[in-house]
Amino acid sequence: MSEHDSSTNLWHQLLESRISRRSALKGSVAAAGASLLPLSLETASAAPTDAPSAQARGNAANTRPPFSPIRPSTADDLVLPRGYRYDVVRIYGDEIAAGQPFGYNADFTAYLPIDWLEGGQSSTDGLLWVNHEYPNPLLQHGNLAGPKTPEQIAIERTSVGGSVFRVQRQRNGRWAFVGDSHNRRVTGFTTCRLTGPVAGAAGVRGAVEVSGSVGNCSGGITPWGTILSCEENVDDYGAPLVQGGFGYGWDQSYVKEHQGWVTEVDIYNPSSTPLKRTAMGRFRHENVAIRLSANNRVVAYMGDDRNDSCVYKFVSDGSYDPKNREANMKLLETGKLYAADFQNGTWLLLDYASQNALKNAKAANGTPLFRDQSDVLLNASGAASVLRATPVDRPEDLEVHPLTGHVYVALTNNSAHGNFHGQIVRMIEENNNPEATSFQWDFFATGGPQSGFSSPDNLIFDPYGNLWMVTDISSSRTGRGIYAFQGNNAMFFFATEGANAGKAVQFASGPNQCELTGPSWTPDGRTMFLSVQHPGEESSGMDKLTSHWPNLGGDPMPRPGVVAISGFPGWRRR
Amino acid sequence: MVDLEAIIDDYLHVIVRTRPWTKQREEELLLAFCEWFYEQPAASHAITAVLPATTEQYAQAVGLESAEHDELNTAFYTLFLWAEQQYAVPHNPFSADLVA
């Protein structure tokens, strides 16, 4: 079955019915029911919240943004509110360890206190993990026509994956890089190990050890303090570069099935091998949002970042033990993978043994689409399609509300369907049980001029339940046409409770043609780490650079990197 | 059959990573073509309905310069190259004019 059949219009029918129903409940004029698209954005206001918990009510005062909003901007800089500043911590090319440079296109960040394994919570001294998503041949070595030399391929291949390094807040409040034995790179060459059902399977050519981790987009943090780095767009590295072809043209021996997984990295152990968790499925992984069930099973919410693709959930077989980190390191090896059916509000189990539809599914040439569970996991999106999970509009980031347990999903956009500005929806598990097989869902916020934001991407909550979001408008369209209202890609704050729930308040604006990505907090909430990814991305030549950020020492070359933002008041401990 | 605009959108998401220095130009060419293409009465607006004869018809209709016509055909060649891998498009109708 094609992944792009007529059921892709189902999502828009569901969206329209939600908007219309809410309009009817509010007594306002019904949304424009005559046409499905564009959506009737003016009536798609914030979802009514559940009755807040006592804890949430107590935090109502903390639903006000801790800053004065900024206006949309097209300045080639990271623009912040008054009283906030940023330190450039690392940019592309800075050294992490001897001979190991900070990679390209920084994305997901995660701060873990240096003393965490001993029970500490240091907010001034920690390890920072940063993903590196993909290279830029023009800005890294300048060979645009190919074929690339081995040296040029090595430049690109070592610039993806991830970096871990120590950071400290100095006495003057500035954040600085620190040389440390924990500092290391994971690159497109690093030996990684496949774990779970696909390890050694025919679909990965029998491999258990594989070379590299690429396409590292967003990610997550496990309760036992490891990093989950998500491999998203991995199909194009071995692809031809002939005639200005579409791929990176690295190596015809590149095996794309060795990539496209959630990769777990123990940043506290510099000699550890990154582990690819195949039980969580292979698709264009954006991020992982973890929640523990009442049985302490690890539940991981994930999205397949592509137009008309699905939302997934993984439930571990084993249970988390806060006293046994070594045992916890095996929890993501086995479990159940589900895909979301939004029409019926159910989670569909992607299990070859119990799903006849998967056993009977045929490819176009009549051969079985799946031979076993490893094939199902390798082609999770195909399996989801067979089971009629709901394709939605580019599910990017998912995060779990810290107070309610609701799952917020950023649906960035889908211009092919006329959804130019995207939405954020909430999923509410039955009985608030993350192991449930059914759920409800509703809108939280809808993009467009009426709301002030477009194309939601990464999300993060603060402990009060406020949502912070960064946008991903296409570089060539920021500040222009229907996107002009927002200026450059930006960061927004949303309260999720109270009268202003779902209203976007702008916190930051990024440099030209960048997207801001991967926000993460220190435990005290006084610092946010944030990546500035692909400034000047669509520069057509070295003499036509569209950004010069960060412009350190007058260097005109745009360099993606990670910053530390200070000025936040911090979080009051209850 | 996959709609042309849907495939172009996915394709642009690829080349913005792999060849970003050409993406804006290819986007301009392809989306301008789409604007004309979708106005034409046709049984299908699938990618498979786009042939060199179609871009020739478009070039004449809008008065496209020869160099720009070549640019458009090159963009379609690469789009089909990618679509062959992703969407099982049966062949690349733009490959005859270009040396692989």
HADDOCK unambig.tbl for C-alpha pairs under 7 A between the chains (distance, minus, plus):
assign (segid A and resid 134 and name CA) (segid B and resid 17 and name CA) 6.90 0.50 0.50
assign (segid A and resid 136 and name CA) (segid B and resid 18 and name CA) 6.93 0.50 0.50
assign (segid A and resid 242 and name CA) (segid B and resid 100 and name CA) 6.67 0.50 0.50
assign (segid A and resid 243 and name CA) (segid B and resid 100 and name CA) 6.78 0.50 0.50
assign (segid A and resid 245 and name CA) (segid B and resid 78 and name CA) 5.75 0.50 0.50
assign (segid A and resid 246 and name CA) (segid B and resid 15 and name CA) 6.10 0.50 0.50
assign (segid A and resid 246 and name CA) (segid B and resid 18 and name CA) 6.44 0.50 0.50
assign (segid A and resid 246 and name CA) (segid B and resid 78 and name CA) 6.49 0.50 0.50
assign (segid A and resid 246 and name CA) (segid B and resid 82 and name CA) 6.59 0.50 0.50
assign (segid A and resid 247 and name CA) (segid B and resid 18 and name CA) 5.83 0.50 0.50
assign (segid A and resid 248 and name CA) (segid B and resid 18 and name CA) 5.85 0.50 0.50
assign (segid A and resid 416 and name CA) (segid B and resid 5 and name CA) 5.83 0.50 0.50
assign (segid A and resid 416 and name CA) (segid B and resid 6 and name CA) 4.85 0.50 0.50
assign (segid A and resid 416 and name CA) (segid B and resid 9 and name CA) 6.58 0.50 0.50
assign (segid A and resid 476 and name CA) (segid B and resid 24 and name CA) 6.18 0.50 0.50
assign (segid A and resid 537 and name CA) (segid B and resid 20 and name CA) 6.42 0.50 0.50
assign (segid A and resid 538 and name CA) (segid B and resid 20 and name CA) 4.99 0.50 0.50
assign (segid A and resid 538 and name CA) (segid B and resid 21 and name CA) 5.04 0.50 0.50
assign (segid A and resid 538 and name CA) (segid B and resid 23 and name CA) 6.96 0.50 0.50
assign (segid A and resid 538 and name CA) (segid B and resid 24 and name CA) 6.92 0.50 0.50
assign (segid A and resid 539 and name CA) (segid B and resid 21 and name CA) 5.50 0.50 0.50
assign (segid A and resid 540 and name CA) (segid B and resid 21 and name CA) 4.15 0.50 0.50
assign (segid A and resid 540 and name CA) (segid B and resid 22 and name CA) 6.47 0.50 0.50
assign (segid A and resid 541 and name CA) (segid B and resid 21 and name CA) 6.86 0.50 0.50
